[in-house]
């Protein structure tokens, strides 16, 4: 039995088709979406793959609304994330506002986008090596 279905709206959280331990938060699709990875009793929830669709203009509060909604669904859970270097300021702000309880990684974690100037400030172009 899936506990989340008993405590939340099934139109908001859908089972991940390939991962039995993940739920897809679909309330904000197509503007944004993410996964939640709960522990066995939903007292701890990792937020994963948090994406705001860039065509809906990032910086308009959609991500904040989405994480606030997750906190509203699970007010007593410890909610946490791991962050890329470029997203850490957003998550730090979400922690200050009380929407998440902790950031799991307290170390530098550059993203995979080799064109990201925040995570890869020393790259003149997207290549890993200069020829």
N, C-alpha and C positions, 0 to 999 in steps of 0.2 A: 504494500500500500504506500502511496506517495503522500507523505505528511503535508507537503506544501499545498496540495490540492484541497486539503481539509481546512487550511487556515487562510487561503488567499483565493482570489478570483481566477478560475482556470482560463479566462480570456486574457489574463495579464501575464501569466507564467506558463510557458509551454515546455514540455520535455524536449531536451536536446536530442535530435535523432541519432547521434553517434556516441554520445557520452551519457551513461546512466546516472552519473552524479551531478549533472549540470541541468539548469533550467534556463530558458531563454526569456528575458524580460521583454515583452513585445508591446507594452502599452504605448510606447513612443514611436513605433515604426510608422512611416519611413524616416522620420527625422533622426532617430537614434535607437540604439539597442545595446544590450549587454547580456552577459551570462551571470548567473549567480551559482556558486558552488557551496552548498550548505553542508554542515556536518550532520550527523545522524539525527539530531533533535532540533536543528535550525537555531541553535543558540549562538552559532558562529557562522558567518556568511562571507565568503570571498567574492568580491565583484571582479569579473574578468572580462576581457575583450570589450571594454567600454568604448563605444564609437558614436560620435555625433557626425552625421552625414554632412560633409562640407558644403553641399549645394543648399543646405538649409541655414547657412550662415552661422558658423561657429561664433561663439561670443555673445549669443543672444539669450543665454540662460537655459537652453534646452538640457544641457548636461546637468546643471544644478537641479532643475526640476526632476530629472530622472533619478538622480541619487537621493533626493529628498523623498520621492515616492517610494523608493526601496526602503528607506529608513522608516517611513510611515507603515509599510507592510510588516516590518520586523522591528518594532520599537525597542524590544528587549535583547535583540541579538547584537553580538559584537561583529560589526561590519568592518572589513578591511580590504585593502588593495595592495598590489605591487605596482610600481610606477616606472615609466620610462623617464629619462632625464627631462624631456620636453613637457611631460604632463605633470611633473611633481608640483609645480606651483598651483595648478588647479586642485589637486588632491590635498595639498596642505591647506588650502582655503576651505575645502569641504570638511576637513577634520576640525578646523577652527570653528566652523559653523555647526558642528555636531552631527553632520550627516554620516560621517564614517568615524570609526573609533581608533583606527591605526593604519599606518603605512607599513607594510611588511618588510620592504627592503629599504635600508638606510644607507645604501651605497649607490654609486654611479651605475646606471644601467642604460647604455645608449640603445636607441631603437634600431630596427632593421633598415630603415629608410636612409640610405647613404647620402641623400640630398638634404636631410634634416640638419640645419645649421646649429641647432641647439645641442643635439646629441653628438654631432660630428663637426665641431667648429673648425678643425684644421684641414678639412677637405676642400680643395679648390673646385672640385667637381664631384660627381657621384661615384667615380671610380675609387677602388680601395688602394690602388697603387698608381703612382705617377710614372709614366713611361718616358 
